[in-house]
């Protein structure tokens, strides 16, 4: 026979909202790589509550709150959620953010001219509506544009897009191997100066060392791509460190420009195919493969990719902050697959000479610091957002083990 007191307790429990009952989740006894560069810590417990890390530390020292959901993760590994500091989203925003999240990307940027939809989704996220990776936007990309051609027009445009919700300001300086006009130094200076007046961090697309130097001297905060026309020198490395400039390598972006023409092994990898419909795969294996194999700039693309790897290693060794960025997403015909790109980028960074720990730092500490969001995101620490990945295998042994995702937590909740 049931005790009346127990029946009353059970009845009251059933009346409580499900969100209240599952409010606190405890991840117990995992090995944690927190993203700060500190060595992996074994037997760690993380307490998540209301979307944040309430407590983190050695399992014996972390009390388990009454009523919490406790998950024993002995033998598993926890890393911060992946922050992609240079991506693209655009229209039909939420399905793309969902795709990012299912690959472990918990924060994404959209560094292109974006519709209002991206800002609307971002604002909904701030209210707790997380249906995919967190997003931010530049709203408009400053590139040659007859309607925004003078420094005065540039300043006015900065004012306009900041009012429309831009998180960052981006300039695009690239001749396309001499086939396109570039923004002038005076125009870039006006954009960057006006952005600073609004307190906005700035990002630049550049290919050549001379352009990258010009942009850094005029105050850009992030190089959205690496220098690929020649090796960087000691003076340039010193300049980046002095100005606290961050680099997004975007190695996968360079590889994607020619790799389909080589019929890469990863094109049949189930991890790649998760979000590539059969009809799109057929285009990749025929039309895109043929176009890339015959592209007149193919040799230049390959040379730029190899130079990117050389310069990434030099800049990293020189102490320049590295933030993972991929240039993934954007128009469907770019075929820069969101989610897969970020994992392939990690592998290419290791091929360039970085350690798995440095790569993990790049998508956590480096990316969050570069985007100005390190107070709430990036490393795993008490009080920060509970965006993290539970892995089956140790990514420090092999960065490809980042693919062994057991669970993705976004704002403290399991993302499925």
N, C-alpha and C positions, 0 to 999 in steps of 0.2 A: 504494500500500500504506500502511495506517495505521501510524503510529509507535506502538510498544507503550506508551510513556510517556503519549501522548495518550489511548490506549484506557483505561489505568488511571485517568487523571484523569476521563474521561467517566463511567466506571463508578462512581467514588466520588461524582460529582456527582449521578447518578441515584438513589443511595441516600440522599441528604440529603432531609429532609422539605421539602415545598413551601413551608411557612411560613418555613423558614430561608432558602431561596433568594430569596423575595420580601419579606424582612423590611425592607429599606431601599428606599424609593421617593423619587425625586428629581423634583420639579416645577421645570422649568428655564425661565428667560427670560420669565416672566409679568410682567404689571403687577399689583402687590399693593397693595390697600387694606386696611391691617391693623386698622382699627376704632378706633384710638386718636385719630383726628382728624388724624393726620399726612397730608400730601398723598400721593396715589398715587405709588408708586415703580416705575419701569420696570426691566426686565431683572433681575428678582429670582429667586433660586433658593431653594426650600424643600426641606430634607431631612427626611423622615419615617421614624421608626424606633420600633418597639414602641409605636405609638399616639400618639407625641408628636413635636413639632417638634424634631429634633436640631440643626438649624442653619437660619438664614435670613439672607439678605443679598444684596448685588450679585453677580450670576452669576460675574464673573471672580474674586471673592474667596472663593467657597464651593467647597471641594474636593468632588468626587464620590467617595463611598466605592467601593472595589472591589466589583464584583458587584452594585451597586445597579441597580434598574430606573429608567431615566431617561426622562422624558417631556418633550419639547420643547413648551412652551406659549406660544411667541412669538405675540403677537397676541391672547392671551386674558387674562382678569382673574381674580384670586383675592381673595375676601373671606372673612371669618369665617363659620362656620356660624351660622344664625339661632337665637337664643335667644328663645323665647317666654316672657316672665316672668309671663304670666297666661293659662293655658289650662285645659282640662279633659280628663280621660281616663276614669277609672272602669273598669267591667268590660270584658272583652275588650280588655285593655290593649295587647297587642303589635300587633294589626292597626292600631290607631290610631297607635301610635308609628311603625310602618312608613310609614303615610300621611304623617305629619308629615315624616319623613326624606326621602321621595321629592320633597317640595316644598322641601327644603333646610333644614328645621327640625331642627337636630341636638340641641337641648335643649328640653324642654317641661316645664311645670309642670302639676300637677293641683290646682286650687284649689277642691275640692269635698269632700263627704263620700265617701270612697273605700273600696272593699273591700280586704281584705288582699292581693288579687292585685297591686295597684299596688306595694305595698311589696316583695312577692316578686320582681316583675320588676326593680325598682330594685336589689335585693340581687344578683340574677343579673348585672345589668349591671356591678356593681362587680367581679365576677369575670371580666369580659371578654366576656360574652354580649350583644353589642350587635346586636339584630335590628331596631332602630329608634331613634328619638330617645331620648336620655337623659331620665329622668323623675325628678321629685320630687313630694311630695304634702303637703297640709295634713292629710290623713286625716279631718278633721271640720271642717265649717263652723259657726262659732258664729252662729246665727240664733235667733229666737224658738222655744223648745222647752220644753214643759211639764216635761220631765224634767231640764232644765238651765236653771233659772230664776233662781237666786240667785247672788250673787257667790261664795259658798262652793262651790256646785255647779260654778260655772264654773272655779274653781281646781282642783278635783278632776278635772274633765274634761280640763283642760290636762295634768295629770299623766298621766292615762290615755292620751291620744292620743300624747304624747311617748314613753311606754313602748311604744306600738304602732307607732312608727316615723315619726311626723310630722316633716317637715323644717322646716315653717313653721307659723305659727298665723294663722288668718283670722277676722275678725269681719265681720258683714254688717249694715249699718245703713241701711235704706231703707224708707220708708213706702209706696212704690208710688203716689205722688201722693195720699197720704192714705187708702189702702185697707188698709194693714197696720200692725201694731204694730212699734215699733222697740225695739232693745236699749237699755237705760238707760245713761247715762254711768258709773254705778257698776259695772254689769255689765262694760262694756267695759274699764274701768280694772283690774278684777280679772283679766280674761283677759290683758291686755297685761302687767301686772306679773308674773303667774305665768309667762308665756312668757319674760320677761327672766331670771327665775330659772333657767330651763333653757337660757339662751343662744340662744333661738330668735328669728329675725327675724319680724316681724308684718306682716300685710297687711289692708287694710280695704276693704270695698265700701261706698261712700257715694255719694249723688247731690247732696245739698244742701251748700252752703258751710258752714252752721252745724255740720252733722254732721262734715264733713271737718276743720274746725278743732278740734272737740271731741276727735276721735280723735288728731290730731297733738299736741295739748296733753297727751294722756295717754300719748304715747310710741309711736304706731304708726310703723313704718318705711317702709311702702309704701302709697300710695293706689292701690288696684287699679282704680279708675276715676277719670275726671276730674270736677270740679265742673261741674254742668250746669244748675243752677237760676238762676244769675246770674253775672256777671263776677267773677272774683277781683280782690282789691285788692292794693295794695302791701304792706300789713301781712301779709296771708296769704302772699304770695310770700316775704317776708323770714322769716316763721316757718318755712316749708318749708326754706329754705336754712340757717337757724340749726340746725334739728333734723336736717339731712341726710336729708330725706324724699324718696323717689323717686315719680314719677308713671308709672302705666301708662295711656295715653290711652284704649285700647279704642274707637277711633272706629268700627271695623267692627262692633262689637257694637251700637252705636247705629244704624248704617245698616241692619243686618240686621233690626231691629225694624219697619222700614217699607218697605224697598227692594223687596221682592218685590211689594208692591202697586203699584209703579211699572213693573213689567216691565223691569228693568234690562238693558242690553245685555250685561253680563257673564254673564247666566244662560245664554247660548248660546255662551260662550267655551270652547273646548276645554280651556283651562287650568283653568277652573272645573269642567268636566264629567268630569275625570279619575277622580274618586272619587264621582260622583253617579250611582247606578244609574238606568236609565230610569224605573222605577216611582216613585222618589223625586223625580225631576225633574218627573214628571207632577203630583205632589202640590204641588210648589212653584209650578207654573204655573197651578194651579187653586185648590185649597183654601186654601193659604197666601196666594196672591195676593189672593183674595177677602176672606179674614179681615183681612189687613193693610189693604187698601183701605178697609174699612168699620170698622176698629178705632176705638172711641170715644176712645182716647188717641193717635191717629195724629198730630195736630197737636203734642201734647206731645213725642212721640218725635222729630219733625222739629226742633222748637225745641231740644231737648236736644242733638241732634247738631250743630246749628249753634253752640250755645254751647260745646260741647266743643272745636270747632276754634278758636274765639276764645280760649278759656282755655289751650289747648295752646300756641298761639303766645306768649301773654303769659308763661306759666310758663317756656317754653324761653328766651325772650329775657331773662327775669329770672334765669337761671342755675340753675334747678331741674333736677336730674338726670331725664332721660326714659329709660324702659326700655320697649321694645316689648312690648305685651301686647294680646291680642285677645279673650279670653274664649271662644275657639273650642272646639269639642267639646262634651262633655256628652251629655245625652240626645239621641237621634237626632231627636226632633221639634223640637229647638231650631233645626236647620238652620244652625248656625254652622260652616261647612265647614272642617275642619282642613287647614292647609296653604295653601289658597287665601286664607283669612282673613288670614294673616300678610302675604302679598304685597299684598292689597287695603289692609290697614292702612298699609303703606308709602306707597302712592299717596295715601291720604287725609291722611297726615301732611304730605306735600309740598303737597297742596292747602291745608292749614292754614297753610302758610308756612315749614315747615322745609326745609332744603336736603337733597339726597340724602346728603351726607356726615353730616349730623346724624342722619338716619334710620339709616344704617349703624352709627353709634356707638350708637344706641339699642338695636339688637339684638345688639350685641357688648359694648363697654365698659360702657354704661349698664346693660344687663340683668345682666351678670355681677357688676358691683359691687353692684347692688341685692339680688341673691340670695346674696351672700357667697361666690361661687365664682370670683372674678377671679384667684386664684392659679393656677388650672388651666385656666380657660376664658375665652372672650370674645375678646380681641385676639389677633392672630397674633404670637407671640413665641417665642423659643427656650425650650424646656422645657415649653411648654403643650401641651394636648391638640391633636392634629392633626384638628380638626373644621373643615372649610373647604369652600368652594364654588368651582368653576372655572366662569367665565362666558364666554360667547361675545362679549358686548357690555359696554360700560363703564356701570356703574350710576350713575356721577357725571354722565353725560350725560342720563340718564333713569332714574329709579328703577324703572320698569317693566322695565328691562334685567336686573333681578334674576331675572326669569323665564327668561333665556337660559342655563339651567344646562346645562353640558357634563358635569360630574361632581360628585357629592357624595361627600366623604370624611368618614367617621365613624371616629374613632380610627385615622386613617391608612390606612384601607381604603376602597376604592371601594364605595359602597352602591348596590345595584341591586335 
